[in-house]
Amino acid sequence: MKINDYSGAMCYFNWFKKNFPNDSAYGKFIFEWAITCFKKKKVKEAETRMLETFVSITFLIDVFLGNELIDFRKKNLSNWEKSNAIEQLKYSKDEKNYMTLQFG
């Protein structure tokens, strides 16, 4: 999904939450939701989504931040392997404008 407007993205995430309330979603999807919440200044919801991201894929936030990966000796709930996540996460904290990023 290409996000050109965070309002449009929030509409999509709200639609998803309304129509699939019991769906745990993929960690990367939740992470993108958190970023969008931060950009929309919905800090409490963003914090909640970041915690959900961490529970789903513990290393994703560290990859985004460029931090050294910590082994929590926990099985991730995602089918993403660390090497796959690093290769496929095409954005980072250093991006100046998330509006031009291709999410999904």
N, CA, C and O of each residue as an XYZ file, in Angstrom:
416
protein
N       0.862     -1.158      0.000
C       0.000      0.000      0.000
C       0.906      1.217      0.000
O       1.817      1.308      0.823
N       0.675      2.138     -0.895
C       1.454      3.375     -0.913
C       0.697      4.421     -0.115
O      -0.471      4.706     -0.383
N       1.367      4.977      0.852
C       0.720      5.950      1.717
C       1.099      7.344      1.239
O       2.252      7.760      1.357
N       0.128      8.052      0.704
C       0.330      9.445      0.309
C      -0.332     10.376      1.303
O      -0.048     11.574      1.329
N      -1.198      9.836      2.108
C      -1.978     10.638      3.038
C      -2.214      9.797      4.281
O      -2.852      8.746      4.217
N      -1.698     10.262      5.411
C      -1.855      9.481      6.632
C      -3.310      9.349      7.041
O      -3.678      8.369      7.689
N      -4.148     10.315      6.677
C      -5.573     10.216      6.996
C      -6.187      9.029      6.272
O      -6.972      8.277      6.849
N      -5.828      8.865      5.015
C      -6.322      7.726      4.242
C      -5.848      6.404      4.834
O      -6.595      5.427      4.893
N      -4.603      6.395      5.266
C      -4.061      5.186      5.884
C      -4.795      4.875      7.180
O      -5.119      3.718      7.449
N      -5.061      5.906      7.990
C      -5.789      5.692      9.241
C      -7.191      5.175      8.973
O      -7.697      4.343      9.726
N      -7.826      5.656      7.909
C      -9.152      5.141      7.534
C      -9.063      3.641      7.261
O      -9.926      2.870      7.681
N      -8.007      3.238      6.550
C      -7.835      1.823      6.249
C      -7.617      1.019      7.529
O      -8.246     -0.022      7.717
N      -6.743      1.485      8.400
C      -6.477      0.759      9.643
C      -7.731      0.685     10.512
O      -8.003     -0.352     11.116
N      -8.500      1.776     10.580
C      -9.754      1.761     11.347
C     -10.762      0.796     10.732
O     -11.473      0.091     11.449
N     -10.821      0.770      9.398
C     -11.692     -0.190      8.710
C     -11.277     -1.618      9.064
O     -12.118     -2.467      9.359
N      -9.976     -1.866      9.029
C      -9.468     -3.201      9.357
C      -9.869     -3.596     10.778
O     -10.355     -4.703     11.009
N      -9.661     -2.681     11.724
C      -9.980     -2.962     13.131
C     -11.482     -3.238     13.300
O     -11.871     -4.129     14.057
N     -12.312     -2.480     12.600
C     -13.766     -2.654     12.699
C     -14.228     -3.967     12.078
O     -15.077     -4.658     12.641
N     -13.675     -4.309     10.927
C     -14.136     -5.485     10.187
C     -13.455     -6.788     10.582
O     -13.978     -7.867     10.304
N     -12.311     -6.701     11.217
C     -11.575     -7.884     11.629
C     -11.101     -7.734     13.077
O      -9.898     -7.767     13.337
N     -12.030     -7.569     14.016
C     -11.642     -7.264     15.400
C     -10.833     -8.361     16.088
O     -10.093     -8.082     17.031
N     -10.962     -9.581     15.635
C     -10.238    -10.695     16.270
C      -8.971    -11.094     15.518
O      -8.290    -12.045     15.903
N      -8.661    -10.378     14.462
C      -7.474    -10.682     13.671
C      -6.250    -10.061     14.336
O      -6.226     -8.856     14.587
N      -5.249    -10.864     14.618
C      -4.044    -10.347     15.265
C      -3.141     -9.617     14.279
O      -2.252     -8.876     14.699
N      -3.346     -9.805     12.998
C      -2.591     -9.151     11.921
C      -1.113     -9.548     11.963
O      -0.640    -10.138     12.935
N      -0.409     -9.219     10.907
C       1.018     -9.488     10.821
C       1.788     -8.399     11.553
O       1.366     -7.244     11.595
N       2.907     -8.777     12.123
C       3.717     -7.827     12.868
C       4.128     -6.619     12.045
O       4.113     -5.495     12.546
N       4.493     -6.838     10.791
C       4.911     -5.724      9.942
C       3.734     -4.782      9.696
O       3.916     -3.564      9.681
N       2.551     -5.315      9.505
C       1.345     -4.514      9.316
C       1.079     -3.672     10.562
O       0.780     -2.482     10.459
N       1.187     -4.282     11.724
C       0.965     -3.554     12.980
C       2.019     -2.465     13.149
O       1.713     -1.367     13.616
N       3.245     -2.766     12.773
C       4.329     -1.783     12.852
C       4.035     -0.574     11.969
O       4.225      0.568     12.387
N       3.572     -0.828     10.752
C       3.220      0.264      9.842
C       2.044      1.071     10.389
O       1.973      2.287     10.206
N       1.136      0.390     11.052
C       0.010      1.049     11.708
C       0.531      1.973     12.811
O       0.057      3.099     12.963
N       1.496      1.496     13.567
C       2.085      2.302     14.648
C       2.756      3.552     14.095
O       2.584      4.640     14.644
N       3.514      3.410     13.023
C       4.175      4.561     12.416
C       3.131      5.594     11.983
O       3.290      6.792     12.217
N       2.076      5.114     11.357
C       1.007      6.009     10.917
C       0.370      6.711     12.107
O       0.090      7.908     12.042
N       0.138      5.980     13.193
C      -0.429      6.595     14.404
C       0.485      7.693     14.943
O       0.015      8.767     15.317
N       1.790      7.424     14.981
C       2.731      8.452     15.438
C       2.649      9.692     14.551
O       2.624     10.817     15.049
N       2.608      9.482     13.245
C       2.539     10.604     12.318
C       1.243     11.385     12.467
O       1.215     12.589     12.212
N       0.166     10.715     12.877
C      -1.128     11.374     13.100
C      -1.253     11.885     14.531
O      -2.315     12.355     14.939
N      -0.160     11.791     15.292
C      -0.101     12.255     16.689
C      -1.075     11.515     17.603
O      -1.587     12.079     18.570
N      -1.322     10.254     17.285
C      -2.128      9.374     18.126
C      -1.155      8.510     18.923
O      -1.006      7.313     18.681
N      -0.504      9.159     19.874
C       0.629      8.561     20.575
C       0.231      7.326     21.377
O       0.928      6.314     21.316
N      -0.853      7.378     22.114
C      -1.263      6.222     22.931
C      -1.532      5.006     22.048
O      -1.099      3.899     22.367
N      -2.244      5.209     20.939
C      -2.511      4.090     20.036
C      -1.218      3.596     19.397
O      -1.032      2.393     19.215
N      -0.328      4.522     19.056
C       0.960      4.133     18.475
C       1.762      3.277     19.457
O       2.368      2.279     19.067
N       1.761      3.670     20.727
C       2.469      2.891     21.744
C       1.886      1.482     21.852
O       2.622      0.500     21.957
N       0.566      1.398     21.824
C      -0.087      0.088     21.883
C       0.317     -0.768     20.692
O       0.625     -1.949     20.850
N       0.318     -0.179     19.503
C       0.687     -0.923     18.288
C       2.169     -1.328     18.319
O       2.523     -2.400     17.828
N       3.027     -0.487     18.886
C       4.444     -0.854     18.991
C       4.627     -2.051     19.923
O       5.434     -2.938     19.645
N       3.889     -2.075     21.014
C       3.956     -3.239     21.918
C       3.468     -4.499     21.204
O       4.055     -5.570     21.355
N       2.401     -4.367     20.434
C       1.903     -5.512     19.663
C       2.943     -5.965     18.639
O       3.125     -7.161     18.412
N       3.617     -5.001     18.029
C       4.681     -5.339     17.075
C       5.775     -6.126     17.771
O       6.224     -7.158     17.272
N       6.202     -5.636     18.920
C       7.279     -6.292     19.657
C       6.903     -7.712     20.045
O       7.733     -8.616     19.961
N       5.673     -7.917     20.465
C       5.219     -9.265     20.837
C       5.220    -10.174     19.614
O       5.565    -11.351     19.717
N       4.843     -9.645     18.475
C       4.764    -10.449     17.263
C       6.136    -10.721     16.649
O       6.467    -11.867     16.343
N       6.933     -9.667     16.471
C       8.267     -9.792     15.862
C       9.230     -8.960     16.704
O       9.375     -7.758     16.483
N       9.873     -9.591     17.650
C      10.694     -8.866     18.631
C      11.791     -8.017     17.998
O      12.134     -6.967     18.540
N      12.341     -8.435     16.883
C      13.500     -7.755     16.313
C      13.147     -6.663     15.313
O      14.043     -5.938     14.883
N      11.894     -6.513     14.924
C      11.528     -5.578     13.863
C      11.833     -4.126     14.232
O      12.337     -3.372     13.399
N      11.540     -3.735     15.440
C      11.798     -2.353     15.867
C      13.299     -2.070     15.863
O      13.726     -0.990     15.456
N      14.099     -3.035     16.315
C      15.555     -2.853     16.289
C      16.074     -2.726     14.859
O      16.973     -1.928     14.594
N      15.518     -3.503     13.944
C      15.927     -3.392     12.538
C      15.609     -1.989     12.036
O      16.442     -1.359     11.384
N      14.420     -1.501     12.332
C      14.007     -0.164     11.921
C      14.935      0.908     12.488
O      15.322      1.841     11.784
N      15.286      0.770     13.751
C      16.130      1.765     14.416
C      17.609      1.623     14.089
O      18.407      2.503     14.410
N      17.974      0.512     13.450
C      19.374      0.280     13.136
C      20.181     -0.186     14.334
O      21.406     -0.064     14.350
N      19.498     -0.716     15.330
C      20.166     -1.206     16.543
C      20.692     -2.619     16.339
O      20.271     -3.338     15.433
N      21.608     -2.988     17.194
C      22.092     -4.358     17.213
C      20.934     -5.260     17.638
O      20.193     -4.939     18.567
N      20.789     -6.377     16.957
C      19.688     -7.281     17.273
C      19.993     -8.059     18.549
O      21.081     -8.610     18.711
N      19.031     -8.094     19.432
C      19.155     -8.810     20.699
C      18.396    -10.120     20.577
O      17.253    -10.144     20.120
N      19.024    -11.191     20.982
C      18.369    -12.498     20.946
C      17.625    -12.707     22.262
O      18.243    -12.912     23.306
N      16.308    -12.653     22.207
C      15.495    -12.842     23.400
C      15.193    -14.314     23.670
O      14.492    -14.647     24.626
N      15.721    -15.181     22.831
C      15.488    -16.622     22.953
C      13.990    -16.913     23.049
O      13.529    -17.696     23.880
N      13.271    -16.260     22.177
C      11.824    -16.408     22.116
C      11.461    -16.693     20.678
O      12.031    -16.114     19.753
N      10.527    -17.572     20.500
C      10.051    -17.844     19.152
C       9.134    -16.703     18.734
O       8.187    -16.360     19.443
N       9.426    -16.120     17.575
C       8.574    -15.058     17.065
C       7.271    -15.651     16.566
O       7.240    -16.774     16.062
N       6.192    -14.887     16.711
C       4.886    -15.335     16.262
C       4.728    -15.165     14.751
O       3.707    -15.542     14.174
N       5.731    -14.605     14.135
C       5.692    -14.361     12.702
C       6.498    -15.436     11.983
O       7.360    -16.087     12.573
N       6.201    -15.610     10.700
C       7.004    -16.539      9.910
C       8.206    -15.826      9.291
O       8.930    -16.413      8.487
N       8.415    -14.583      9.655
C       9.569    -13.824      9.175
C      10.824    -14.278      9.891
O      10.863    -14.328     11.121
N      11.829    -14.601      9.138
C      13.145    -14.853      9.708
C      13.868    -13.515      9.794
O      13.527    -12.584      9.064
N      14.846    -13.405     10.662
C      15.553    -12.127     10.829
C      16.176    -11.650      9.522
O      16.049    -10.477      9.170
N      16.840    -12.535      8.806
C      17.494    -12.106      7.569
C      16.463    -11.624      6.555
O      16.709    -10.648      5.846
N      15.330    -12.281      6.475
C      14.256    -11.887      5.567
C      13.705    -10.522      5.962
O      13.446     -9.687      5.095
N      13.525    -10.288      7.238
C      12.992     -9.013      7.724
C      13.946     -7.870      7.403
O      13.518     -6.798      6.975
N      15.216     -8.099      7.606
C      16.213     -7.062      7.351
C      16.227     -6.697      5.871
O      16.319     -5.522      5.518
N      16.135     -7.703      5.008
C      16.144     -7.453      3.569
C      14.866     -6.758      3.105
O      14.918     -5.906      2.218
N      13.723     -7.107      3.690
C      12.451     -6.596      3.200
C      11.988     -5.309      3.862
O      11.083     -4.654      3.344
N      12.566     -4.929      4.969
C      12.182     -3.682      5.611
C      12.896     -2.554      4.875
O      14.087     -2.326      5.083
N      12.176     -1.863      4.028
C      12.787     -0.906      3.111
C      12.808      0.520      3.659
O      13.110      1.455      2.917
N      12.503      0.699      4.909
C      12.520      2.020      5.504
C      13.125      1.935      6.882
O      13.190      0.865      7.489
N      13.569      3.086      7.371
C      14.232      3.115      8.669
C      13.951      4.442      9.348
O      13.288      5.317      8.790
N      14.459      4.575     10.547
C      14.293      5.811     11.308
C      14.938      6.989     10.600
O      14.607      8.139     10.892
N      15.848      6.728      9.679
C      16.564      7.795      8.986
C      15.773      8.387      7.821
O      16.178      9.398      7.247
N      14.654      7.766      7.470
C      13.819      8.312      6.397
C      13.276      9.660      6.825
O      12.771      9.799      7.940
N      13.370     10.637      5.971
C      12.900     11.986      6.299
C      11.400     12.125      6.056
O      10.721     12.885      6.747
N      10.892     11.394      5.082
C       9.497     11.559      4.712
C       8.845     10.200      4.504
O       9.001      9.588      3.448
N       8.118      9.731      5.503
C       7.445      8.439      5.398
C       6.326      8.474      4.357
O       5.871      7.421      3.909
N       5.886      9.647      3.973
C       4.777      9.762      3.030
C       5.098      9.138      1.691
O       4.177      8.771      0.961
N       6.363      9.002      1.336
C       6.720      8.476      0.030
C       7.055      6.989      0.099
O       7.423      6.397     -0.915
N       6.937      6.389      1.251
C       7.325      4.995      1.401
C       6.260      4.055      0.871
O       5.069      4.364      0.885
N       6.703      2.925      0.413
C       5.815      1.881     -0.038
C       5.672      0.866      1.082
O       6.587      0.078      1.319
N       4.535      0.872      1.779
C       4.290     -0.071      2.870
C       3.648     -1.321      2.310
O       3.029     -1.306      1.246
N       3.810     -2.419      3.061
C       3.110     -3.646      2.710
C       4.000     -4.662      2.103
O       3.545     -5.752      1.755
